[in-house]
Amino acid sequence: MGVRLLSYVLDAMPQEATLGDRLVMFVLAEQARDSTRLCWPGTDTLTTRTGMSEGSIRRSVRRLITFGILERVASGTDRNGTTVYAHRGHRTTFRIVTGPEKADRADRLSTGAEDDERRSRETAIASQKADPGDRLRDEKGGPVGPERRSRETAKPGERRTRGTALPSEVHPVREPSSARAAPEHRAVVRSVLEERTGKSISDDYADAVVREVLDGRAPKSPERYLRAALERELRPERWLETPIPPRYERPA
């Protein structure tokens, strides 16, 4: 919808334009875009939105063309060389002759420059506030991205593939290590994971899994909630301290 175009055409309408002319022009401008000023509403759209008859709409369109603020866009010529504006499967396309296109383009350019300047200031401020200890840099002195940082900070022996997350990224410990899970919650996690993967995890890591699965929730039965969540997990291996490849399943 041409928001600025609506305001423009209402101000640009000549004094001799009737109320019907203004209403038709308003609907045409509402259907057009500020940048192209083109629209191709059907007769049903014009009659519904204006409440006018088809004959009244055609007369208003002719007057708007006479005023020089609206024109029909030719779609081609017929075999006799006559200009064709509409045919089967192609509605008449109208163009609003003048509009705020140049002003819009200037506004977009100025707004884009202001946005670039604002982003540059925000980036500079953020870099100044960043923790110096977290400013890992590559060989050329540029900032290291999240994926590069996770590879460089991975522990020896941990396999890191492009696009995959480290265990600490999959299950970040959001609470201090001193916050312990209830023994019965920890026991459920260790039991289910050992049953499904054949691997055991430490109490500390079980505490982290409990916190991650519950995620602040307080179910009526935490043990049942934890068991159901881990039993529904399609890849239980991802909850282990050292992820292992998924089990191979022979195709049926």
PyRosetta script that sets phi, psi and omega in degrees:
from pyrosetta import init, pose_from_sequence

init()
pose = pose_from_sequence("MGVRLLSYVLDAMPQEATLGDRLVMFVLAEQARDSTRLCWPGTDTLTTRTGMSEGSIRRSVRRLITFGILERVASGTDRNGTTVYAHRGHRTTFRIVTGPEKADRADRLSTGAEDDERRSRETAIASQKADPGDRLRDEKGGPVGPERRSRETAKPGERRTRGTALPSEVHPVREPSSARAAPEHRAVVRSVLEERTGKSISDDYADAVVREVLDGRAPKSPERYLRAALERELRPERWLETPIPPRYERPA")
pose.set_psi(1, 134.0)
pose.set_omega(1, 178.7)
pose.set_phi(2, -85.7)
pose.set_psi(2, 90.6)
pose.set_omega(2, -176.5)
pose.set_phi(3, -64.1)
pose.set_psi(3, -49.0)
pose.set_omega(3, 179.9)
pose.set_phi(4, -69.8)
pose.set_psi(4, -29.9)
pose.set_omega(4, 179.1)
pose.set_phi(5, -65.8)
pose.set_psi(5, -37.3)
pose.set_omega(5, 177.2)
pose.set_phi(6, -57.7)
pose.set_psi(6, -49.0)
pose.set_omega(6, 179.9)
pose.set_phi(7, -63.1)
pose.set_psi(7, -37.8)
pose.set_omega(7, -176.6)
pose.set_phi(8, -66.7)
pose.set_psi(8, -48.5)
pose.set_omega(8, -174.5)
pose.set_phi(9, -68.1)
pose.set_psi(9, -32.9)
pose.set_omega(9, 178.5)
pose.set_phi(10, -65.7)
pose.set_psi(10, -36.0)
pose.set_omega(10, 177.5)
pose.set_phi(11, -75.9)
pose.set_psi(11, -27.8)
pose.set_omega(11, -174.9)
pose.set_phi(12, -87.9)
pose.set_psi(12, -7.4)
pose.set_omega(12, -178.2)
pose.set_phi(13, -65.1)
pose.set_psi(13, 136.0)
pose.set_omega(13, 179.0)
pose.set_phi(14, -70.0)
pose.set_psi(14, 160.6)
pose.set_omega(14, -177.0)
pose.set_phi(15, -63.5)
pose.set_psi(15, -32.7)
pose.set_omega(15, -176.6)
pose.set_phi(16, -77.3)
pose.set_psi(16, -4.3)
pose.set_omega(16, 178.9)
pose.set_phi(17, -67.9)
pose.set_psi(17, 135.8)
pose.set_omega(17, 179.6)
pose.set_phi(18, -81.0)
pose.set_psi(18, 172.1)
pose.set_omega(18, 177.8)
pose.set_phi(19, -62.7)
pose.set_psi(19, -37.3)
pose.set_omega(19, 177.0)
pose.set_phi(20, -64.2)
pose.set_psi(20, -40.5)
pose.set_omega(20, 177.5)
pose.set_phi(21, -59.8)
pose.set_psi(21, -44.4)
pose.set_omega(21, -179.0)
pose.set_phi(22, -65.5)
pose.set_psi(22, -37.9)
pose.set_omega(22, -179.0)
pose.set_phi(23, -67.6)
pose.set_psi(23, -43.2)
pose.set_omega(23, 177.5)
pose.set_phi(24, -62.8)
pose.set_psi(24, -43.7)
pose.set_omega(24, 179.7)
pose.set_phi(25, -63.6)
pose.set_psi(25, -36.9)
pose.set_omega(25, 178.9)
pose.set_phi(26, -62.5)
pose.set_psi(26, -43.8)
pose.set_omega(26, 179.8)
pose.set_phi(27, -66.2)
pose.set_psi(27, -41.5)
pose.set_omega(27, 178.7)
pose.set_phi(28, -62.7)
pose.set_psi(28, -43.1)
pose.set_omega(28, 179.4)
pose.set_phi(29, -66.6)
pose.set_psi(29, -34.5)
pose.set_omega(29, 178.5)
pose.set_phi(30, -66.4)
pose.set_psi(30, -30.8)
pose.set_omega(30, -179.7)
pose.set_phi(31, -81.8)
pose.set_psi(31, -19.4)
pose.set_omega(31, -175.4)
pose.set_phi(32, -90.3)
pose.set_psi(32, 168.3)
pose.set_omega(32, 175.7)
pose.set_phi(33, -105.9)
pose.set_psi(33, 150.4)
pose.set_omega(33, -179.7)
pose.set_phi(34, -60.1)
pose.set_psi(34, -36.2)
pose.set_omega(34, -172.7)
pose.set_phi(35, -76.3)
pose.set_psi(35, -39.9)
pose.set_omega(35, -175.5)
pose.set_phi(36, -101.6)
pose.set_psi(36, -28.8)
pose.set_omega(36, -177.6)
pose.set_phi(37, 62.9)
pose.set_psi(37, 21.9)
pose.set_omega(37, 179.2)
pose.set_phi(38, -102.2)
pose.set_psi(38, 146.7)
pose.set_omega(38, 175.0)
pose.set_phi(39, -155.3)
pose.set_psi(39, 155.6)
pose.set_omega(39, -179.9)
pose.set_phi(40, -145.4)
pose.set_psi(40, 58.8)
pose.set_omega(40, 179.9)
pose.set_phi(41, -71.0)
pose.set_psi(41, 146.9)
pose.set_omega(41, 176.6)
pose.set_phi(42, -77.9)
pose.set_psi(42, 165.6)
pose.set_omega(42, 179.5)
pose.set_phi(43, -61.4)
pose.set_psi(43, -36.4)
pose.set_omega(43, -179.8)
pose.set_phi(44, -63.4)
pose.set_psi(44, -36.7)
pose.set_omega(44, 178.1)
pose.set_phi(45, -65.4)
pose.set_psi(45, -44.0)
pose.set_omega(45, -179.0)
pose.set_phi(46, -65.7)
pose.set_psi(46, -42.9)
pose.set_omega(46, -179.5)
pose.set_phi(47, -67.7)
pose.set_psi(47, -37.6)
pose.set_omega(47, -179.2)
pose.set_phi(48, -67.7)
pose.set_psi(48, -43.7)
pose.set_omega(48, -174.1)
pose.set_phi(49, -81.5)
pose.set_psi(49, -26.2)
pose.set_omega(49, 179.6)
pose.set_phi(50, -96.5)
pose.set_psi(50, -23.8)
pose.set_omega(50, -175.1)
pose.set_phi(51, 73.5)
pose.set_psi(51, 16.0)
pose.set_omega(51, -178.3)
pose.set_phi(52, -102.3)
pose.set_psi(52, 161.2)
pose.set_omega(52, 176.7)
pose.set_phi(53, -78.0)
pose.set_psi(53, 164.5)
pose.set_omega(53, -180.0)
pose.set_phi(54, -62.2)
pose.set_psi(54, -39.6)
pose.set_omega(54, 179.4)
pose.set_phi(55, -63.0)
pose.set_psi(55, -42.6)
pose.set_omega(55, 179.2)
pose.set_phi(56, -65.3)
pose.set_psi(56, -37.2)
pose.set_omega(56, 179.0)
pose.set_phi(57, -65.7)
pose.set_psi(57, -43.1)
pose.set_omega(57, 179.6)
pose.set_phi(58, -62.3)
pose.set_psi(58, -39.9)
pose.set_omega(58, 179.0)
pose.set_phi(59, -66.4)
pose.set_psi(59, -39.7)
pose.set_omega(59, 178.2)
pose.set_phi(60, -65.7)
pose.set_psi(60, -39.5)
pose.set_omega(60, 178.6)
pose.set_phi(61, -62.3)
pose.set_psi(61, -42.8)
pose.set_omega(61, 179.1)
pose.set_phi(62, -62.5)
pose.set_psi(62, -40.2)
pose.set_omega(62, 178.8)
pose.set_phi(63, -66.6)
pose.set_psi(63, -40.0)
pose.set_omega(63, 178.9)
pose.set_phi(64, -62.7)
pose.set_psi(64, -37.3)
pose.set_omega(64, 176.6)
pose.set_phi(65, -67.5)
pose.set_psi(65, -39.5)
pose.set_omega(65, 178.0)
pose.set_phi(66, -64.3)
pose.set_psi(66, -36.6)
pose.set_omega(66, 178.3)
pose.set_phi(67, -66.8)
pose.set_psi(67, -18.2)
pose.set_omega(67, 179.3)
pose.set_phi(68, 84.6)
pose.set_psi(68, 15.6)
pose.set_omega(68, 179.0)
pose.set_phi(69, -107.7)
pose.set_psi(69, -1.1)
pose.set_omega(69, 178.6)
pose.set_phi(70, -142.9)
pose.set_psi(70, 145.6)
pose.set_omega(70, 176.3)
pose.set_phi(71, -144.3)
pose.set_psi(71, 153.4)
pose.set_omega(71, 175.4)
pose.set_phi(72, -91.7)
pose.set_psi(72, 141.5)
pose.set_omega(72, -179.5)
pose.set_phi(73, -97.4)
pose.set_psi(73, 122.3)
pose.set_omega(73, -178.7)
pose.set_phi(74, -68.9)
pose.set_psi(74, 138.3)
pose.set_omega(74, 177.4)
pose.set_phi(75, -98.5)
pose.set_psi(75, -6.5)
pose.set_omega(75, 179.1)
pose.set_phi(76, 152.8)
pose.set_psi(76, -162.5)
pose.set_omega(76, 177.5)
pose.set_phi(77, -131.5)
pose.set_psi(77, 153.9)
pose.set_omega(77, 177.4)
pose.set_phi(78, -88.4)
pose.set_psi(78, -173.6)
pose.set_omega(78, -176.1)
pose.set_phi(79, -65.1)
pose.set_psi(79, -19.5)
pose.set_omega(79, 178.4)
pose.set_phi(80, -92.2)
pose.set_psi(80, 0.8)
pose.set_omega(80, -179.9)
pose.set_phi(81, 85.0)
pose.set_psi(81, 8.2)
pose.set_omega(81, 179.5)
pose.set_phi(82, -80.8)
pose.set_psi(82, 136.7)
pose.set_omega(82, -180.0)
pose.set_phi(83, -66.5)
pose.set_psi(83, 133.0)
pose.set_omega(83, -179.0)
pose.set_phi(84, -113.3)
pose.set_psi(84, 131.6)
pose.set_omega(84, 179.7)
pose.set_phi(85, -106.2)
pose.set_psi(85, -26.6)
pose.set_omega(85, 179.6)
pose.set_phi(86, -148.9)
pose.set_psi(86, 148.6)
pose.set_omega(86, 176.8)
pose.set_phi(87, -152.9)
pose.set_psi(87, -179.1)
pose.set_omega(87, -176.9)
pose.set_phi(88, -59.5)
pose.set_psi(88, 124.7)
pose.set_omega(88, -179.4)
pose.set_phi(89, 84.5)
pose.set_psi(89, 1.8)
pose.set_omega(89, -179.3)
pose.set_phi(90, -138.6)
pose.set_psi(90, 114.2)
pose.set_omega(90, 178.7)
pose.set_phi(91, -76.8)
pose.set_psi(91, 162.4)
pose.set_omega(91, 174.3)
pose.set_phi(92, -67.9)
pose.set_psi(92, 130.4)
pose.set_omega(92, 177.5)
pose.set_phi(93, -100.1)
pose.set_psi(93, 129.5)
pose.set_omega(93, 179.1)
pose.set_phi(94, -108.4)
pose.set_psi(94, 148.5)
pose.set_omega(94, 173.1)
pose.set_phi(95, -125.5)
pose.set_psi(95, 128.3)
pose.set_omega(95, 172.8)
pose.set_phi(96, -76.1)
pose.set_psi(96, 119.9)
pose.set_omega(96, -166.5)
pose.set_phi(97, -60.6)
pose.set_psi(97, -47.5)
pose.set_omega(97, -179.3)
pose.set_phi(98, -122.6)
pose.set_psi(98, 154.2)
pose.set_omega(98, -179.4)
pose.set_phi(99, -172.4)
pose.set_psi(99, -177.1)
pose.set_omega(99, -175.4)
pose.set_phi(100, -84.7)
pose.set_psi(100, 31.6)
pose.set_omega(100, -175.9)
pose.set_phi(101, -61.0)
pose.set_psi(101, -47.6)
pose.set_omega(101, -177.7)
pose.set_phi(102, -64.5)
pose.set_psi(102, -41.3)
pose.set_omega(102, 178.5)
pose.set_phi(103, -63.0)
pose.set_psi(103, -40.5)
pose.set_omega(103, 179.0)
pose.set_phi(104, -61.9)
pose.set_psi(104, -43.1)
pose.set_omega(104, -178.4)
pose.set_phi(105, -63.3)
pose.set_psi(105, -42.5)
pose.set_omega(105, 178.1)
pose.set_phi(106, -63.9)
pose.set_psi(106, -39.6)
pose.set_omega(106, 178.9)
pose.set_phi(107, -64.1)
pose.set_psi(107, -40.3)
pose.set_omega(107, -179.6)
pose.set_phi(108, -64.9)
pose.set_psi(108, -40.7)
pose.set_omega(108, -179.7)
pose.set_phi(109, -65.3)
pose.set_psi(109, -45.2)
pose.set_omega(109, -179.3)
pose.set_phi(110, -67.1)
pose.set_psi(110, -39.0)
pose.set_omega(110, 178.9)
pose.set_phi(111, -65.6)
pose.set_psi(111, -39.4)
pose.set_omega(111, 178.1)
pose.set_phi(112, -62.7)
pose.set_psi(112, -41.4)
pose.set_omega(112, 178.3)
pose.set_phi(113, -64.7)
pose.set_psi(113, -40.8)
pose.set_omega(113, 178.4)
pose.set_phi(114, -64.5)
pose.set_psi(114, -39.4)
pose.set_omega(114, 178.6)
pose.set_phi(115, -63.9)
pose.set_psi(115, -42.3)
pose.set_omega(115, 178.7)
pose.set_phi(116, -61.5)
pose.set_psi(116, -42.7)
pose.set_omega(116, -179.9)
pose.set_phi(117, -64.9)
pose.set_psi(117, -41.1)
pose.set_omega(117, -180.0)
pose.set_phi(118, -64.8)
pose.set_psi(118, -42.4)
pose.set_omega(118, 178.9)
pose.set_phi(119, -63.9)
pose.set_psi(119, -37.6)
pose.set_omega(119, 178.6)
pose.set_phi(120, -63.2)
pose.set_psi(120, -42.6)
pose.set_omega(120, 178.7)
pose.set_phi(121, -64.0)
pose.set_psi(121, -42.9)
pose.set_omega(121, -179.4)
pose.set_phi(122, -64.4)
pose.set_psi(122, -38.9)
pose.set_omega(122, 178.8)
pose.set_phi(123, -64.7)
pose.set_psi(123, -41.8)
pose.set_omega(123, 180.0)
pose.set_phi(124, -64.3)
pose.set_psi(124, -41.9)
pose.set_omega(124, 179.7)
pose.set_phi(125, -65.6)
pose.set_psi(125, -41.5)
pose.set_omega(125, -179.6)
pose.set_phi(126, -64.4)
pose.set_psi(126, -38.9)
pose.set_omega(126, 179.8)
pose.set_phi(127, -67.4)
pose.set_psi(127, -32.5)
pose.set_omega(127, 178.5)
pose.set_phi(128, -71.3)
pose.set_psi(128, -32.5)
pose.set_omega(128, -178.8)
pose.set_phi(129, -85.0)
pose.set_psi(129, -11.7)
pose.set_omega(129, -176.2)
pose.set_phi(130, -64.0)
pose.set_psi(130, 151.3)
pose.set_omega(130, 178.9)
pose.set_phi(131, -69.8)
pose.set_psi(131, 121.7)
pose.set_omega(131, -179.1)
pose.set_phi(132, -56.3)
pose.set_psi(132, -32.6)
pose.set_omega(132, -179.1)
pose.set_phi(133, -70.9)
pose.set_psi(133, -14.9)
pose.set_omega(133, -178.6)
pose.set_phi(134, -98.9)
pose.set_psi(134, 3.5)
pose.set_omega(134, -176.6)
pose.set_phi(135, -89.9)
pose.set_psi(135, 69.5)
pose.set_omega(135, 173.3)
pose.set_phi(136, -69.0)
pose.set_psi(136, 139.2)
pose.set_omega(136, -177.5)
pose.set_phi(137, -130.4)
pose.set_psi(137, 150.0)
pose.set_omega(137, -179.7)
pose.set_phi(138, -83.8)
pose.set_psi(138, -174.0)
pose.set_omega(138, -175.1)
pose.set_phi(139, -62.9)
pose.set_psi(139, -28.3)
pose.set_omega(139, -177.7)
pose.set_phi(140, -92.3)
pose.set_psi(140, 4.2)
pose.set_omega(140, 177.7)
pose.set_phi(141, 89.6)
pose.set_psi(141, 1.8)
pose.set_omega(141, -180.0)
pose.set_phi(142, -84.9)
pose.set_psi(142, 158.3)
pose.set_omega(142, 180.0)
pose.set_phi(143, -64.8)
pose.set_psi(143, 145.1)
pose.set_omega(143, -180.0)
pose.set_phi(144, -88.6)
pose.set_psi(144, 131.9)
pose.set_omega(144, -179.8)
pose.set_phi(145, -73.7)
pose.set_psi(145, 171.8)
pose.set_omega(145, -177.7)
pose.set_phi(146, -58.8)
pose.set_psi(146, -40.3)
pose.set_omega(146, -178.2)
pose.set_phi(147, -67.9)
pose.set_psi(147, -42.7)
pose.set_omega(147, 178.9)
pose.set_phi(148, -64.3)
pose.set_psi(148, -40.3)
pose.set_omega(148, -178.8)
pose.set_phi(149, -63.3)
pose.set_psi(149, -41.4)
pose.set_omega(149, -178.7)
pose.set_phi(150, -66.5)
pose.set_psi(150, -32.4)
pose.set_omega(150, 177.7)
pose.set_phi(151, -70.1)
pose.set_psi(151, -41.1)
pose.set_omega(151, -175.3)
pose.set_phi(152, -73.9)
pose.set_psi(152, -24.1)
pose.set_omega(152, -179.4)
pose.set_phi(153, -99.0)
pose.set_psi(153, 5.2)
pose.set_omega(153, 178.9)
pose.set_phi(154, -68.7)
pose.set_psi(154, 147.9)
pose.set_omega(154, 179.6)
pose.set_phi(155, -74.3)
pose.set_psi(155, 152.8)
pose.set_omega(155, 176.9)
pose.set_phi(156, -58.1)
pose.set_psi(156, 137.5)
pose.set_omega(156, 178.4)
pose.set_phi(157, 94.0)
pose.set_psi(157, -15.4)
pose.set_omega(157, 178.5)
pose.set_phi(158, -84.2)
pose.set_psi(158, 126.1)
pose.set_omega(158, 179.7)
pose.set_phi(159, -82.5)
pose.set_psi(159, 133.4)
pose.set_omega(159, -177.9)
pose.set_phi(160, -125.3)
pose.set_psi(160, 118.3)
pose.set_omega(160, 177.5)
pose.set_phi(161, -112.4)
pose.set_psi(161, 153.5)
pose.set_omega(161, -175.7)
pose.set_phi(162, -62.1)
pose.set_psi(162, 129.8)
pose.set_omega(162, 175.9)
pose.set_phi(163, 87.2)
pose.set_psi(163, -2.7)
pose.set_omega(163, 178.6)
pose.set_phi(164, -107.0)
pose.set_psi(164, 158.9)
pose.set_omega(164, -174.9)
pose.set_phi(165, -104.6)
pose.set_psi(165, 149.2)
pose.set_omega(165, 173.9)
pose.set_phi(166, -73.1)
pose.set_psi(166, 159.8)
pose.set_omega(166, 179.0)
pose.set_phi(167, -54.3)
pose.set_psi(167, -39.1)
pose.set_omega(167, -179.0)
pose.set_phi(168, -67.3)
pose.set_psi(168, -24.4)
pose.set_omega(168, 178.3)
pose.set_phi(169, -80.7)
pose.set_psi(169, -34.7)
pose.set_omega(169, 179.6)
pose.set_phi(170, -71.2)
pose.set_psi(170, -40.6)
pose.set_omega(170, -176.9)
pose.set_phi(171, -126.9)
pose.set_psi(171, 72.2)
pose.set_omega(171, 178.7)
pose.set_phi(172, -65.9)
pose.set_psi(172, 139.4)
pose.set_omega(172, 177.3)
pose.set_phi(173, -85.3)
pose.set_psi(173, 106.3)
pose.set_omega(173, -173.7)
pose.set_phi(174, -83.4)
pose.set_psi(174, -14.2)
pose.set_omega(174, -176.3)
pose.set_phi(175, -115.2)
pose.set_psi(175, 161.3)
pose.set_omega(175, 177.6)
pose.set_phi(176, -60.1)
pose.set_psi(176, 152.0)
pose.set_omega(176, -178.3)
pose.set_phi(177, -63.4)
pose.set_psi(177, -20.0)
pose.set_omega(177, -179.5)
pose.set_phi(178, -73.4)
pose.set_psi(178, -18.2)
pose.set_omega(178, 178.9)
pose.set_phi(179, -77.4)
pose.set_psi(179, 112.7)
pose.set_omega(179, -175.9)
pose.set_phi(180, -103.2)
pose.set_psi(180, 146.3)
pose.set_omega(180, 174.6)
pose.set_phi(181, -79.9)
pose.set_psi(181, 160.5)
pose.set_omega(181, 177.5)
pose.set_phi(182, -63.6)
pose.set_psi(182, 142.2)
pose.set_omega(182, -177.9)
pose.set_phi(183, -55.2)
pose.set_psi(183, -38.6)
pose.set_omega(183, -178.7)
pose.set_phi(184, -69.3)
pose.set_psi(184, -32.2)
pose.set_omega(184, 176.8)
pose.set_phi(185, -68.9)
pose.set_psi(185, -43.7)
pose.set_omega(185, 178.8)
pose.set_phi(186, -62.1)
pose.set_psi(186, -39.2)
pose.set_omega(186, -178.9)
pose.set_phi(187, -65.3)
pose.set_psi(187, -38.4)
pose.set_omega(187, 178.6)
pose.set_phi(188, -63.0)
pose.set_psi(188, -45.8)
pose.set_omega(188, -179.0)
pose.set_phi(189, -61.4)
pose.set_psi(189, -48.3)
pose.set_omega(189, -178.3)
pose.set_phi(190, -64.3)
pose.set_psi(190, -39.3)
pose.set_omega(190, -178.1)
pose.set_phi(191, -66.5)
pose.set_psi(191, -48.0)
pose.set_omega(191, -177.3)
pose.set_phi(192, -65.2)
pose.set_psi(192, -44.4)
pose.set_omega(192, -178.9)
pose.set_phi(193, -66.0)
pose.set_psi(193, -36.2)
pose.set_omega(193, 178.9)
pose.set_phi(194, -69.1)
pose.set_psi(194, -37.5)
pose.set_omega(194, 177.9)
pose.set_phi(195, -64.9)
pose.set_psi(195, -38.8)
pose.set_omega(195, -173.1)
pose.set_phi(196, -88.1)
pose.set_psi(196, -26.5)
pose.set_omega(196, -175.7)
pose.set_phi(197, -117.7)
pose.set_psi(197, -16.3)
pose.set_omega(197, -175.7)
pose.set_phi(198, 75.0)
pose.set_psi(198, 9.9)
pose.set_omega(198, -179.5)
pose.set_phi(199, -116.9)
pose.set_psi(199, 151.7)
pose.set_omega(199, 177.6)
pose.set_phi(200, -111.4)
pose.set_psi(200, 155.1)
pose.set_omega(200, 178.1)
pose.set_phi(201, -124.9)
pose.set_psi(201, 160.1)
pose.set_omega(201, -178.4)
pose.set_phi(202, -76.2)
pose.set_psi(202, 165.0)
pose.set_omega(202, 178.6)
pose.set_phi(203, -62.7)
pose.set_psi(203, -40.3)
pose.set_omega(203, -179.6)
pose.set_phi(204, -61.4)
pose.set_psi(204, -43.3)
pose.set_omega(204, -178.9)
pose.set_phi(205, -71.7)
pose.set_psi(205, -33.7)
pose.set_omega(205, 175.7)
pose.set_phi(206, -62.6)
pose.set_psi(206, -38.1)
pose.set_omega(206, 176.0)
pose.set_phi(207, -60.7)
pose.set_psi(207, -42.7)
pose.set_omega(207, 179.8)
pose.set_phi(208, -63.8)
pose.set_psi(208, -39.7)
pose.set_omega(208, 178.8)
pose.set_phi(209, -64.6)
pose.set_psi(209, -41.9)
pose.set_omega(209, 178.6)
pose.set_phi(210, -58.7)
pose.set_psi(210, -48.4)
pose.set_omega(210, -179.2)
pose.set_phi(211, -62.9)
pose.set_psi(211, -38.1)
pose.set_omega(211, -177.4)
pose.set_phi(212, -69.8)
pose.set_psi(212, -40.8)
pose.set_omega(212, -178.3)
pose.set_phi(213, -71.3)
pose.set_psi(213, -45.3)
pose.set_omega(213, 179.4)
pose.set_phi(214, -69.1)
pose.set_psi(214, -40.2)
pose.set_omega(214, 174.9)
pose.set_phi(215, 49.6)
pose.set_psi(215, 47.3)
pose.set_omega(215, 177.7)
pose.set_phi(216, 84.2)
pose.set_psi(216, -5.3)
pose.set_omega(216, 179.8)
pose.set_phi(217, -75.5)
pose.set_psi(217, 158.0)
pose.set_omega(217, 177.4)
pose.set_phi(218, -130.7)
pose.set_psi(218, 71.9)
pose.set_omega(218, -179.0)
pose.set_phi(219, -65.6)
pose.set_psi(219, 159.9)
pose.set_omega(219, -179.5)
pose.set_phi(220, -62.1)
pose.set_psi(220, -37.6)
pose.set_omega(220, 177.2)
pose.set_phi(221, -127.4)
pose.set_psi(221, 92.0)
pose.set_omega(221, -178.8)
pose.set_phi(222, -58.2)
pose.set_psi(222, -37.4)
pose.set_omega(222, -179.3)
pose.set_phi(223, -62.1)
pose.set_psi(223, -45.4)
pose.set_omega(223, 179.8)
pose.set_phi(224, -65.8)
pose.set_psi(224, -38.3)
pose.set_omega(224, 179.3)
pose.set_phi(225, -63.8)
pose.set_psi(225, -45.9)
pose.set_omega(225, 179.9)
pose.set_phi(226, -62.9)
pose.set_psi(226, -44.6)
pose.set_omega(226, -178.8)
pose.set_phi(227, -63.0)
pose.set_psi(227, -44.6)
pose.set_omega(227, -179.2)
pose.set_phi(228, -64.3)
pose.set_psi(228, -41.5)
pose.set_omega(228, -178.8)
pose.set_phi(229, -64.1)
pose.set_psi(229, -43.8)
pose.set_omega(229, -178.0)
pose.set_phi(230, -75.1)
pose.set_psi(230, -29.6)
pose.set_omega(230, 177.7)
pose.set_phi(231, -74.9)
pose.set_psi(231, -26.3)
pose.set_omega(231, 176.5)
pose.set_phi(232, -82.8)
pose.set_psi(232, -14.1)
pose.set_omega(232, -178.2)
pose.set_phi(233, -62.0)
pose.set_psi(233, 124.6)
pose.set_omega(233, -179.2)
pose.set_phi(234, -72.6)
pose.set_psi(234, -30.5)
pose.set_omega(234, -179.6)
pose.set_phi(235, -125.0)
pose.set_psi(235, 77.8)
pose.set_omega(235, -178.1)
pose.set_phi(236, -63.9)
pose.set_psi(236, -19.5)
pose.set_omega(236, -178.7)
pose.set_phi(237, -61.7)
pose.set_psi(237, -24.1)
pose.set_omega(237, -176.7)
pose.set_phi(238, -71.7)
pose.set_psi(238, -11.0)
pose.set_omega(238, 178.2)
pose.set_phi(239, -91.5)
pose.set_psi(239, -0.9)
pose.set_omega(239, -179.6)
pose.set_phi(240, -81.7)
pose.set_psi(240, 161.2)
pose.set_omega(240, -179.8)
pose.set_phi(241, -66.7)
pose.set_psi(241, -37.5)
pose.set_omega(241, 175.7)
pose.set_phi(242, -119.8)
pose.set_psi(242, 103.0)
pose.set_omega(242, -177.0)
pose.set_phi(243, -57.7)
pose.set_psi(243, 140.8)
pose.set_omega(243, 176.5)
pose.set_phi(244, -119.0)
pose.set_psi(244, 155.7)
pose.set_omega(244, -178.8)
pose.set_phi(245, -60.5)
pose.set_psi(245, 149.3)
pose.set_omega(245, 176.9)
pose.set_phi(246, -59.5)
pose.set_psi(246, 152.4)
pose.set_omega(246, 179.5)
pose.set_phi(247, -64.4)
pose.set_psi(247, 141.8)
pose.set_omega(247, 178.8)
pose.set_phi(248, -78.4)
pose.set_psi(248, 129.8)
pose.set_omega(248, 177.3)
pose.set_phi(249, -114.8)
pose.set_psi(249, 123.0)
pose.set_omega(249, -178.8)
pose.set_phi(250, -66.7)
pose.set_psi(250, 131.1)
pose.set_omega(250, 178.8)
pose.set_phi(251, -59.1)
pose.set_psi(251, 143.8)
pose.set_omega(251, -178.9)
pose.set_phi(252, -71.8)
pose.dump_pdb("model.pdb")
